Amino acid sequence: NIFYYIFKIYKMCICLKWLATANEVRTRIIGLDENIFIPELIIS
């Protein structure tokens, strides 16, 4: 089913964005904001 496949990709994108956001928040808390390279943020 093509719709199931699209839904899976959509869910994966949301997961990646959530992970990138969590990563950014974590680095801000640590205070190494500019020293850590986060590929997910550049992709999204």
Distance bins in CASP14 RR format, pairs under 12 A and 6 or more apart:
PFRMAT RR
TARGET T0000
AUTHOR 0000-0000-0000
RMODE 2
METHOD distances of the structure
MODEL  1
1 7 0 0 0 0 1 0 0 0 0 0 0
1 8 0 0 0 0 0 1 0 0 0 0 0
2 8 0 0 0 0 0 1 0 0 0 0 0
2 9 0 0 0 0 0 1 0 0 0 0 0
3 9 0 0 0 0 0 1 0 0 0 0 0
3 10 0 0 0 0 0 1 0 0 0 0 0
4 10 0 0 0 0 0 1 0 0 0 0 0
4 11 0 0 0 0 0 1 0 0 0 0 0
5 11 0 0 0 0 0 1 0 0 0 0 0
5 12 0 0 0 0 0 1 0 0 0 0 0
6 12 0 0 0 0 0 1 0 0 0 0 0
6 13 0 0 0 0 0 1 0 0 0 0 0
7 13 0 0 0 0 0 1 0 0 0 0 0
7 14 0 0 0 0 0 1 0 0 0 0 0
8 14 0 0 0 0 0 1 0 0 0 0 0
8 15 0 0 0 0 0 1 0 0 0 0 0
9 15 0 0 0 0 0 1 0 0 0 0 0
9 16 0 0 0 0 0 1 0 0 0 0 0
10 16 0 0 0 0 0 1 0 0 0 0 0
10 17 0 0 0 0 0 1 0 0 0 0 0
11 17 0 0 0 0 0 1 0 0 0 0 0
11 18 0 0 0 0 0 1 0 0 0 0 0
12 18 0 0 0 0 0 1 0 0 0 0 0
12 19 0 0 0 0 0 1 0 0 0 0 0
13 19 0 0 0 0 0 1 0 0 0 0 0
13 20 0 0 0 0 0 1 0 0 0 0 0
13 40 0 0 0 0 0 1 0 0 0 0 0
13 43 0 0 0 0 1 0 0 0 0 0 0
13 44 0 0 0 0 1 0 0 0 0 0 0
14 20 0 0 0 0 0 1 0 0 0 0 0
14 21 0 0 0 0 0 1 0 0 0 0 0
14 44 0 0 0 0 0 1 0 0 0 0 0
15 21 0 0 0 0 0 1 0 0 0 0 0
15 22 0 0 0 0 0 1 0 0 0 0 0
15 40 0 0 0 0 0 1 0 0 0 0 0
15 44 0 0 0 0 0 1 0 0 0 0 0
16 22 0 0 0 0 0 1 0 0 0 0 0
16 23 0 0 0 0 0 1 0 0 0 0 0
16 38 0 0 0 0 0 1 0 0 0 0 0
16 39 0 0 0 0 0 1 0 0 0 0 0
16 40 1 0 0 1 0 0 0 0 0 0 0
16 41 0 0 0 0 0 1 0 0 0 0 0
16 42 0 0 0 0 0 1 0 0 0 0 0
16 43 1 0 0 1 0 0 0 0 0 0 0
16 44 1 0 0 1 0 0 0 0 0 0 0
17 23 0 0 0 0 0 1 0 0 0 0 0
17 24 0 0 0 0 0 1 0 0 0 0 0
17 40 1 0 0 1 0 0 0 0 0 0 0
17 41 0 0 0 0 1 0 0 0 0 0 0
17 43 0 0 0 0 1 0 0 0 0 0 0
17 44 1 0 1 0 0 0 0 0 0 0 0
18 24 0 0 0 0 0 1 0 0 0 0 0
18 25 0 0 0 0 0 1 0 0 0 0 0
18 40 0 0 0 0 1 0 0 0 0 0 0
18 44 0 0 0 0 0 1 0 0 0 0 0
19 25 0 0 0 0 0 1 0 0 0 0 0
19 26 0 0 0 0 0 1 0 0 0 0 0
19 38 0 0 0 0 1 0 0 0 0 0 0
19 39 0 0 0 0 0 1 0 0 0 0 0
19 40 1 0 0 1 0 0 0 0 0 0 0
19 41 0 0 0 0 0 1 0 0 0 0 0
19 43 0 0 0 0 0 1 0 0 0 0 0
19 44 0 0 0 0 1 0 0 0 0 0 0
20 26 0 0 0 0 0 1 0 0 0 0 0
20 27 0 0 0 0 0 1 0 0 0 0 0
20 38 1 0 0 1 0 0 0 0 0 0 0
20 39 0 0 0 0 1 0 0 0 0 0 0
20 40 1 1 0 0 0 0 0 0 0 0 0
20 41 1 0 1 0 0 0 0 0 0 0 0
20 42 0 0 0 0 1 0 0 0 0 0 0
20 43 1 0 0 1 0 0 0 0 0 0 0
20 44 1 0 1 0 0 0 0 0 0 0 0
21 27 0 0 0 0 0 1 0 0 0 0 0
21 28 0 0 0 0 0 1 0 0 0 0 0
21 38 0 0 0 0 0 1 0 0 0 0 0
21 40 0 0 0 0 1 0 0 0 0 0 0
21 41 0 0 0 0 1 0 0 0 0 0 0
21 44 0 0 0 0 1 0 0 0 0 0 0
22 28 0 0 0 0 0 1 0 0 0 0 0
22 29 0 0 0 0 0 1 0 0 0 0 0
22 38 0 0 0 0 0 1 0 0 0 0 0
22 40 0 0 0 0 1 0 0 0 0 0 0
22 41 0 0 0 0 0 1 0 0 0 0 0
23 29 0 0 0 0 0 1 0 0 0 0 0
23 30 0 0 0 0 0 1 0 0 0 0 0
23 32 0 0 0 0 0 1 0 0 0 0 0
23 33 0 0 0 0 0 1 0 0 0 0 0
23 36 0 0 0 0 1 0 0 0 0 0 0
23 37 0 0 0 0 0 1 0 0 0 0 0
23 38 1 0 1 0 0 0 0 0 0 0 0
23 39 0 0 0 0 1 0 0 0 0 0 0
23 40 1 0 0 1 0 0 0 0 0 0 0
23 41 1 0 0 1 0 0 0 0 0 0 0
23 42 0 0 0 0 0 1 0 0 0 0 0
23 43 0 0 0 0 0 1 0 0 0 0 0
23 44 0 0 0 0 0 1 0 0 0 0 0
24 30 0 0 0 0 0 1 0 0 0 0 0
24 31 0 0 0 0 0 1 0 0 0 0 0
24 32 0 0 0 0 0 1 0 0 0 0 0
24 33 0 0 0 0 1 0 0 0 0 0 0
24 34 0 0 0 0 0 1 0 0 0 0 0
24 36 0 0 0 0 1 0 0 0 0 0 0
24 37 0 0 0 0 0 1 0 0 0 0 0
24 38 1 0 0 1 0 0 0 0 0 0 0
24 39 0 0 0 0 0 1 0 0 0 0 0
24 40 0 0 0 0 1 0 0 0 0 0 0
24 41 1 0 0 1 0 0 0 0 0 0 0
24 42 0 0 0 0 0 1 0 0 0 0 0
24 44 0 0 0 0 0 1 0 0 0 0 0
25 31 0 0 0 0 0 1 0 0 0 0 0
25 33 0 0 0 0 0 1 0 0 0 0 0
25 38 0 0 0 0 0 1 0 0 0 0 0
25 41 0 0 0 0 0 1 0 0 0 0 0
26 32 0 0 0 0 1 0 0 0 0 0 0
26 33 0 0 0 0 0 1 0 0 0 0 0
26 36 0 0 0 0 1 0 0 0 0 0 0
26 38 0 0 0 0 1 0 0 0 0 0 0
27 33 1 0 1 0 0 0 0 0 0 0 0
27 34 0 0 0 0 1 0 0 0 0 0 0
27 35 0 0 0 0 1 0 0 0 0 0 0
27 36 1 0 1 0 0 0 0 0 0 0 0
27 37 0 0 0 0 1 0 0 0 0 0 0
27 38 1 0 0 1 0 0 0 0 0 0 0
27 40 0 0 0 0 0 1 0 0 0 0 0
27 41 0 0 0 0 1 0 0 0 0 0 0
28 34 0 0 0 0 0 1 0 0 0 0 0
28 35 0 0 0 0 0 1 0 0 0 0 0
28 36 0 0 0 0 0 1 0 0 0 0 0
28 38 0 0 0 0 0 1 0 0 0 0 0
28 41 0 0 0 0 0 1 0 0 0 0 0
29 36 0 0 0 0 0 1 0 0 0 0 0
30 36 0 0 0 0 1 0 0 0 0 0 0
32 38 0 0 0 0 0 1 0 0 0 0 0
33 41 0 0 0 0 0 1 0 0 0 0 0
38 44 0 0 0 0 0 1 0 0 0 0 0
END
